[in-house]
């Protein structure tokens, strides 16, 4: 799935207003004058801290009359600077930080709470704010400073108590663990790693701390698909230095560690890649940079990306590799045979402006590192067309390849008759993962049908996406990172809990 249009425009509802002032940010959120809180409590924590940055969280409890809208203000005393945020529109003027409610979380009932978070820079010391105001009225309670622990400190305890995920391998048309037990991957996507870095806004969209991972685990998810950006991983010079190379890689490694500590299988997936594409169904034809979905991986950088990822995780058989989000060489040419050959073999492909890295070359690059991890491969038509997948399946000396499929209610293959015709033959021979399932209806009627069909086949699936965007344009599963489901997400949540 491509990120919603508002993310291309750098205008997500919870994004940071870097150039705004506290006054303008408050005005942007208040066409009607909010009622002042009689009293409130703010719980502030620095959830994690690193050399020059930290993640802060605030939970506002309204102890007064119900609120229709809210604006929280506080001051930093040691030069800290907010760089991005979520679940609110964040801005900073001088020392004063302002957070204005998002469109969906403005109401706080008496006794109710709302949470928001941010990342910020610091140097020297990082004391917590000493006072807070809600809608201009001082809160009568607040938290004291916290003592965050550097997440890279090797003496830290494991961030979760969920056990360890299975060490997966392919056996026939199923996944099995180290004990030979059959496993299915059931969970969610966690978008952000593909677009935040290249847009200069961070690495992840929202928190990826232990609390946020536990919220995912609370849905009984056992797998999380993590979209990545090859230019950020490889450290290309046009990416902000804070979000590229070692900084990006370490952030991904830490997220993988947190997922695994909670018993969740990480699926690392290449979402956005290099290569200027001006052909049919192009999404960013004016640039070669990895700022959108391209039709195929590129020969210039993608083999190096997967070699590096494989080298990083080859000792961890619990990590799964998903080679390329949504291939669409069939949009560059009307010759489907040529499109499938491009998919497998790469090279000079009809209608594609750059040299393509085919799936075979990427499998070969991964195996050359000694990595034996399971590899997923999506088909054509944005991973929705699987008709020739078995015919063009790459060879793998490890025998650890599985099929990946994406489905939304607006795709061509979105009926049970199509599933039976196109998918069932693939499922009969290899493990099958619906890496993205979703719909743009703000409901869950379509994914209910998809999950029922896949359950009957003992196949795997993951909902798109665990982000606080709109339930239709995302489509988004949650309205906050505590795991509150949208009208769409409640279908996946209840289904996963029912299976457990």
C-alpha positions as CSV (number, residue, x, y, z in Angstrom):
1,X,0.0,0.0,0.0
2,X,1.2,3.5,-0.8
3,X,1.3,6.0,2.1
4,X,-1.8,8.3,2.1
5,X,-1.5,11.4,-0.1
6,X,-1.2,13.6,3.0
7,X,2.1,11.8,3.8
8,X,3.5,12.6,0.4
9,X,2.6,16.2,1.2
10,X,4.2,16.1,4.6
11,X,0.9,17.1,6.2
12,X,-0.1,14.3,8.4
13,X,-2.6,15.3,11.0
14,X,-0.3,14.6,13.9
15,X,2.8,16.1,12.3
16,X,5.1,18.7,13.8
17,X,4.6,22.4,13.0
18,X,8.2,23.3,12.9
19,X,7.9,27.0,12.0
20,X,4.8,27.8,14.0
21,X,4.5,29.6,17.3
22,X,2.5,28.6,20.3
23,X,-0.2,31.2,19.4
24,X,-0.6,30.1,15.8
25,X,-0.7,26.4,16.7
26,X,-3.4,27.1,19.3
27,X,-5.5,29.1,16.8
28,X,-5.2,26.3,14.2
29,X,-7.0,23.9,16.6
30,X,-9.7,26.2,17.9
31,X,-12.4,27.6,15.7
32,X,-14.6,27.5,18.8
33,X,-13.2,28.8,22.1
34,X,-12.4,25.7,24.3
35,X,-13.8,25.5,27.7
36,X,-11.1,25.8,30.4
37,X,-10.3,22.8,32.6
38,X,-11.1,23.3,36.3
39,X,-8.2,21.0,37.0
40,X,-6.0,18.5,35.3
41,X,-3.1,16.1,35.8
42,X,-0.3,15.6,33.4
43,X,1.9,12.5,33.5
44,X,5.2,13.1,31.7
45,X,7.7,10.5,30.9
46,X,10.9,10.3,28.9
47,X,10.3,6.8,27.5
48,X,13.8,6.5,25.9
49,X,16.9,8.6,25.5
50,X,20.0,8.5,23.3
51,X,23.1,10.6,22.7
52,X,21.4,13.7,21.5
53,X,17.7,12.9,21.5
54,X,14.8,11.4,23.5
55,X,11.2,10.3,23.2
56,X,8.7,12.0,25.5
57,X,5.1,11.0,26.3
58,X,2.4,13.0,28.0
59,X,-0.9,11.7,29.4
60,X,-3.5,14.4,30.2
61,X,-6.2,13.5,32.7
62,X,-9.1,15.9,32.8
63,X,-10.4,16.4,36.4
64,X,-12.8,19.1,35.5
65,X,-15.7,19.7,33.1
66,X,-15.8,17.8,29.9
67,X,-13.7,19.3,27.1
68,X,-14.5,19.7,23.4
69,X,-11.0,20.7,22.4
70,X,-7.7,21.0,24.2
71,X,-4.3,22.7,24.1
72,X,-1.5,21.7,26.3
73,X,1.5,24.0,27.0
74,X,4.7,23.5,29.0
75,X,8.2,24.9,29.0
76,X,11.6,23.2,28.7
77,X,14.3,24.6,30.9
78,X,17.5,23.1,29.4
79,X,17.3,23.9,25.7
80,X,15.4,20.8,24.5
81,X,13.8,21.2,21.1
82,X,10.8,19.2,19.8
83,X,11.5,17.7,16.4
84,X,8.4,15.7,15.6
85,X,5.3,14.4,17.4
86,X,2.1,12.3,17.1
87,X,-1.5,12.2,18.4
88,X,-1.4,16.1,18.4
89,X,-0.1,19.0,16.4
90,X,3.2,20.0,18.1
91,X,5.0,23.3,17.9
92,X,7.6,25.2,19.9
93,X,8.3,28.9,20.3
94,X,11.4,29.6,22.4
95,X,11.2,27.4,25.4
96,X,7.4,26.9,25.2
97,X,6.0,23.7,23.7
98,X,2.4,23.6,22.5
99,X,0.3,20.5,21.7
100,X,-3.1,20.9,20.1
101,X,-5.5,18.0,19.8
102,X,-5.8,16.1,16.6
103,X,-9.2,16.0,14.8
104,X,-10.2,12.7,16.4
105,X,-9.1,13.1,20.0
106,X,-10.3,16.6,21.0
107,X,-13.0,15.5,23.4
108,X,-11.9,14.5,27.0
109,X,-14.7,13.5,29.3
110,X,-14.5,14.3,33.0
111,X,-12.1,11.8,34.5
112,X,-11.0,10.9,30.9
113,X,-7.4,10.8,29.6
114,X,-5.6,11.3,26.3
115,X,-2.0,10.6,25.4
116,X,0.4,12.2,22.9
117,X,4.1,11.9,22.3
118,X,7.1,13.5,20.6
119,X,10.8,13.2,19.9
120,X,13.2,16.1,20.8
121,X,16.8,17.0,21.0
122,X,18.8,17.6,24.1
123,X,22.3,18.3,25.4
124,X,23.9,18.6,28.8
125,X,20.8,17.7,30.9
126,X,17.2,16.7,30.2
127,X,14.9,17.7,33.1
128,X,11.2,17.3,32.8
129,X,8.9,20.3,32.6
130,X,7.9,21.6,36.0
131,X,4.4,23.0,35.2
132,X,1.7,22.5,32.6
133,X,-1.4,24.4,31.4
134,X,-4.5,22.9,29.7
135,X,-6.5,25.5,27.7
136,X,-4.6,28.2,29.5
137,X,-5.4,27.0,33.0
138,X,-2.6,25.6,35.2
139,X,-2.9,22.0,36.0
140,X,-3.1,21.1,39.7
141,X,-0.9,18.0,39.2
142,X,2.1,17.0,37.3
143,X,4.8,14.4,37.2
144,X,8.4,14.8,38.2
145,X,11.5,14.1,36.1
146,X,12.1,10.6,34.9
147,X,15.4,8.8,34.5
148,X,15.3,7.3,31.1
149,X,17.6,4.5,30.2
150,X,19.7,4.5,27.0
151,X,18.0,1.8,24.9
152,X,21.3,0.7,23.6
153,X,22.7,0.0,27.1
154,X,23.6,-3.7,27.1
155,X,22.8,-3.9,30.8
156,X,19.1,-3.0,30.2
157,X,16.6,-5.8,31.0
158,X,14.6,-7.2,28.0
159,X,11.9,-4.7,27.0
160,X,9.1,-7.2,27.2
161,X,8.0,-10.5,28.7
162,X,6.3,-12.1,25.7
163,X,8.8,-14.9,25.1
164,X,10.7,-15.3,21.9
165,X,9.3,-15.7,18.4
166,X,9.8,-18.9,16.4
167,X,12.8,-19.6,14.3
168,X,10.9,-20.2,11.0
169,X,11.6,-22.3,8.0
170,X,9.6,-23.6,5.1
171,X,8.2,-27.1,5.2
172,X,6.1,-27.9,2.1
173,X,3.4,-25.3,2.0
174,X,3.7,-24.3,5.7
175,X,6.0,-22.5,8.1
176,X,7.4,-24.6,10.9
177,X,9.4,-23.6,14.0
178,X,12.5,-25.1,15.4
179,X,10.4,-27.9,17.0
180,X,8.6,-28.7,13.8
181,X,5.3,-27.1,14.9
182,X,3.2,-25.4,12.2
183,X,3.1,-21.6,12.5
184,X,1.0,-18.9,10.9
185,X,1.9,-15.2,10.8
186,X,-1.0,-13.1,11.9
187,X,-0.6,-9.4,12.7
188,X,-0.2,-5.9,11.4
189,X,2.0,-3.5,9.3
190,X,3.8,-0.7,11.1
191,X,4.4,2.0,8.4
192,X,6.8,4.9,8.8
193,X,10.3,3.5,8.2
194,X,9.8,3.9,4.4
195,X,8.9,7.6,4.3
196,X,9.8,9.5,7.5
197,X,13.6,9.4,6.9
198,X,13.5,10.4,3.3
199,X,11.1,13.3,4.1
200,X,13.5,14.5,6.8
201,X,11.0,14.0,9.6
202,X,12.4,11.1,11.7
203,X,12.7,7.4,11.3
204,X,9.3,6.0,12.5
205,X,5.9,7.5,12.4
206,X,5.0,7.5,16.1
207,X,6.4,5.5,19.0
208,X,8.1,2.2,18.6
209,X,8.8,1.8,22.3
210,X,7.9,-1.2,24.5
211,X,4.5,0.2,25.4
212,X,3.6,0.6,21.7
213,X,4.8,-2.9,21.0
214,X,2.8,-4.3,23.9
215,X,-0.3,-2.6,22.5
216,X,0.2,-4.5,19.3
217,X,0.7,-7.7,21.2
218,X,-2.5,-6.9,23.1
219,X,-4.4,-7.6,19.8
220,X,-2.9,-11.1,19.9
221,X,-0.7,-10.2,16.9
222,X,2.3,-12.5,16.4
223,X,3.9,-10.7,13.5
224,X,4.7,-7.1,12.5
225,X,5.7,-6.1,9.0
226,X,8.2,-3.2,9.0
227,X,8.5,-1.2,5.7
228,X,12.0,0.2,5.0
229,X,13.7,2.7,2.7
230,X,16.9,1.5,0.9
231,X,18.4,5.0,0.6
232,X,18.1,5.6,4.4
233,X,19.5,2.2,5.2
234,X,22.5,2.6,2.9
235,X,23.1,6.1,4.1
236,X,22.9,8.0,0.8
237,X,24.1,11.6,1.2
238,X,20.8,13.4,0.3
239,X,19.2,11.9,3.4
240,X,19.4,13.9,6.7
241,X,22.4,12.5,8.6
242,X,20.2,12.0,11.7
243,X,18.1,9.5,9.8
244,X,20.5,7.6,7.6
245,X,23.1,4.9,7.7
246,X,24.0,3.7,11.2
247,X,21.3,5.8,12.9
248,X,18.6,4.3,10.7
249,X,20.0,0.8,11.0
250,X,20.3,0.9,14.8
251,X,16.8,2.2,15.1
252,X,15.5,-0.7,13.0
253,X,17.6,-3.2,15.0
254,X,16.2,-1.8,18.3
255,X,12.7,-2.1,17.0
256,X,13.3,-5.7,15.9
257,X,14.7,-6.4,19.4
258,X,11.6,-5.0,21.0
259,X,9.3,-7.0,18.8
260,X,11.1,-10.2,19.5
261,X,11.1,-9.5,23.2
262,X,7.4,-9.5,23.0
263,X,7.2,-12.8,21.1
264,X,6.5,-11.0,17.7
265,X,8.0,-12.1,14.4
266,X,9.6,-9.1,12.6
267,X,9.1,-9.0,8.8
268,X,11.5,-6.6,7.2
269,X,10.3,-5.3,3.9
270,X,11.7,-3.0,1.2
271,X,9.0,-0.5,0.5
272,X,10.5,2.6,-1.2
273,X,13.6,2.3,-3.5
274,X,15.8,4.2,-5.9
275,X,15.2,4.7,-9.6
276,X,13.6,7.3,-11.8
277,X,10.4,6.0,-13.4
278,X,8.2,7.9,-15.9
279,X,6.1,5.0,-17.3
280,X,2.6,3.9,-16.6
281,X,1.2,4.4,-13.1
282,X,4.2,6.5,-11.9
283,X,4.1,8.1,-8.5
284,X,7.1,10.5,-8.4
285,X,8.3,10.8,-12.0
286,X,10.4,13.9,-11.4
287,X,13.0,12.2,-9.1
288,X,15.1,9.1,-8.9
289,X,15.1,9.2,-5.1
290,X,13.2,6.7,-2.9
291,X,10.2,8.9,-2.2
292,X,7.5,6.6,-3.5
293,X,6.7,3.1,-4.7
294,X,8.6,2.1,-7.8
295,X,7.6,-0.7,-10.2
296,X,10.6,-2.9,-9.4
297,X,13.8,-2.9,-7.4
298,X,16.8,-1.3,-9.0
299,X,20.1,-2.9,-9.8
300,X,22.1,0.1,-8.5
301,X,21.3,-0.1,-4.8
302,X,18.8,-2.9,-4.0
303,X,21.2,-5.9,-4.1
304,X,23.5,-3.9,-1.7
305,X,20.5,-3.1,0.5
306,X,19.5,-6.7,0.9
307,X,23.1,-7.9,1.3
308,X,23.5,-5.5,4.2
309,X,20.1,-6.4,5.8
310,X,20.9,-10.1,5.5
311,X,24.4,-9.6,6.9
312,X,22.8,-7.8,9.9
313,X,20.1,-10.4,10.7
314,X,21.6,-13.6,9.3
315,X,22.1,-14.9,12.9
316,X,18.5,-14.4,13.7
317,X,16.2,-17.0,12.0
318,X,13.1,-15.3,13.6
319,X,13.4,-12.4,11.2
320,X,11.6,-12.7,7.9
321,X,12.6,-10.8,4.7
322,X,10.0,-9.5,2.3
323,X,11.9,-8.6,-0.9
324,X,9.8,-5.8,-2.4
325,X,6.5,-4.3,-1.4
326,X,4.3,-4.1,-4.5
327,X,5.9,-4.9,-7.9
328,X,4.1,-3.5,-10.9
329,X,6.2,-4.1,-14.0
330,X,2.9,-5.0,-15.7
331,X,1.9,-1.3,-15.6
332,X,5.0,-0.5,-17.7
333,X,4.2,-3.0,-20.4
334,X,1.1,-4.8,-21.7
335,X,3.1,-7.9,-22.3
336,X,2.5,-10.0,-19.1
337,X,5.1,-12.6,-20.1
338,X,7.7,-9.8,-20.3
339,X,6.5,-8.4,-17.0
340,X,6.9,-11.7,-15.2
341,X,10.4,-12.3,-16.8
342,X,11.3,-8.8,-15.6
343,X,10.0,-9.7,-12.1
344,X,12.3,-12.8,-11.9
345,X,15.3,-11.8,-14.1
346,X,15.5,-8.0,-14.0
347,X,17.9,-6.2,-16.4
348,X,16.5,-3.9,-19.1
349,X,12.7,-4.2,-18.7
350,X,10.2,-2.8,-21.1
351,X,8.8,0.6,-20.0
352,X,11.1,0.9,-17.0
353,X,13.7,3.7,-17.2
354,X,16.4,2.1,-14.9
355,X,18.2,-1.2,-14.7
356,X,16.1,-3.6,-12.7
357,X,17.2,-6.1,-10.0
358,X,15.1,-9.2,-10.5
359,X,13.9,-11.3,-7.6
360,X,16.4,-14.1,-8.4
361,X,19.3,-11.7,-8.0
362,X,18.0,-10.5,-4.6
363,X,17.5,-14.1,-3.3
364,X,21.1,-14.8,-4.5
365,X,22.4,-11.7,-2.8
366,X,20.8,-12.7,0.5
367,X,22.0,-16.3,0.4
368,X,25.5,-15.2,-0.5
369,X,25.8,-13.7,3.0
370,X,25.0,-17.1,4.6
371,X,21.5,-15.9,5.7
372,X,19.0,-18.7,5.7
373,X,16.0,-16.5,6.7
374,X,12.6,-17.1,5.2
375,X,12.0,-14.8,2.1
376,X,8.6,-13.5,0.9
377,X,8.0,-12.5,-2.7
378,X,5.0,-10.6,-3.9
379,X,3.5,-11.0,-7.4
380,X,2.6,-8.5,-10.1
381,X,-0.2,-5.8,-10.0
382,X,0.9,-4.4,-6.7
383,X,1.3,-8.0,-5.3
384,X,-2.3,-8.7,-6.2
385,X,-1.7,-10.9,-9.3
386,X,-0.2,-14.4,-8.4
387,X,-1.2,-16.3,-11.6
388,X,2.4,-16.9,-12.8
389,X,4.1,-16.8,-9.4
390,X,4.8,-20.6,-9.4
391,X,6.1,-20.5,-13.0
392,X,8.6,-17.8,-12.3
393,X,9.5,-18.6,-8.8
394,X,13.2,-18.0,-8.2
395,X,15.5,-20.9,-7.2
396,X,16.6,-20.9,-3.6
397,X,19.4,-23.2,-2.2
398,X,17.9,-22.8,1.3
399,X,14.4,-23.8,0.2
400,X,12.9,-21.0,2.3
401,X,10.7,-19.0,-0.2
402,X,7.1,-18.1,0.4
403,X,4.5,-16.2,-1.6
404,X,3.3,-12.7,-0.6
405,X,0.0,-11.3,-1.7
406,X,-1.8,-7.9,-1.1
407,X,-5.5,-7.4,-1.2
408,X,-7.9,-4.4,-0.8
409,X,-11.5,-4.2,-1.7
410,X,-10.6,-2.1,-4.7
411,X,-8.2,-4.6,-6.2
412,X,-8.9,-6.7,-9.3
413,X,-8.6,-10.0,-7.4
414,X,-11.0,-9.3,-4.5
415,X,-13.6,-12.1,-4.7
416,X,-13.7,-15.6,-3.5
417,X,-13.9,-16.9,-7.0
418,X,-10.7,-15.1,-7.9
419,X,-9.1,-16.4,-4.7
420,X,-10.0,-20.0,-5.6
421,X,-8.8,-19.6,-9.1
422,X,-5.5,-17.7,-8.6
423,X,-4.4,-18.2,-5.0
424,X,-5.4,-21.7,-4.1
425,X,-2.9,-23.3,-6.5
426,X,-0.1,-21.2,-5.0
427,X,-1.2,-22.0,-1.4
428,X,-1.1,-25.7,-2.3
429,X,2.6,-25.6,-2.9
430,X,4.3,-22.9,-0.8
431,X,3.5,-20.9,2.4
432,X,1.3,-18.0,1.7
433,X,1.3,-14.6,3.4
434,X,-1.2,-11.9,2.7
435,X,1.2,-9.2,3.7
436,X,-1.4,-6.4,3.4
437,X,-5.2,-6.7,3.8
438,X,-7.4,-3.7,4.0
439,X,-10.3,-1.7,2.7
440,X,-11.2,2.0,2.2
441,X,-14.7,1.8,3.7
442,X,-14.0,2.5,7.4
443,X,-15.5,-0.9,8.0
444,X,-14.3,-4.5,7.9
445,X,-16.7,-6.4,5.8
446,X,-14.1,-7.1,3.1
447,X,-11.3,-8.2,5.4
448,X,-13.7,-10.4,7.3
449,X,-14.3,-12.3,4.1
450,X,-10.6,-12.4,3.3
451,X,-9.6,-13.7,6.8
452,X,-12.3,-16.3,6.7
453,X,-11.0,-17.6,3.3
454,X,-7.4,-17.5,4.4
455,X,-8.2,-19.2,7.8
456,X,-9.7,-22.1,5.9
457,X,-6.5,-22.5,3.9
458,X,-4.3,-22.1,7.1
459,X,-2.6,-19.1,5.4
460,X,-1.1,-16.0,7.1
461,X,-2.2,-12.3,6.9
462,X,-1.4,-8.9,8.3
463,X,-3.6,-5.8,8.4
464,X,-2.6,-2.4,6.9
465,X,-1.7,-0.4,9.0
466,X,-0.9,0.2,12.7
467,X,-0.8,4.0,12.2
468,X,-3.1,6.8,13.3
469,X,-4.1,8.0,9.9
470,X,-7.6,8.0,8.4
471,X,-9.4,4.7,8.4
472,X,-10.3,5.1,4.7
473,X,-7.3,6.8,3.1
474,X,-4.8,4.8,5.2
475,X,-6.5,2.6,5.8
476,X,-5.5,2.8,9.4
477,X,-6.3,0.2,12.1
478,X,-5.9,2.5,15.1
479,X,-6.8,5.9,16.3
480,X,-4.0,6.1,18.9
481,X,-0.9,4.1,19.7
482,X,-2.4,2.6,22.8
483,X,-4.2,0.3,20.3
484,X,-7.7,1.9,20.2
485,X,-9.2,0.4,17.0
486,X,-10.8,2.4,14.2
487,X,-14.1,1.1,12.8
488,X,-12.0,-0.7,10.3
489,X,-9.4,-2.0,12.8
490,X,-11.9,-3.5,15.2
491,X,-12.6,-6.2,12.7
492,X,-9.0,-7.4,12.7
493,X,-8.5,-7.0,16.4
494,X,-11.6,-9.0,17.3
495,X,-10.7,-11.7,14.8
496,X,-7.2,-12.1,16.1
497,X,-8.4,-12.3,19.6
498,X,-11.0,-14.8,18.6
499,X,-8.4,-17.0,17.0
500,X,-6.2,-16.9,20.1
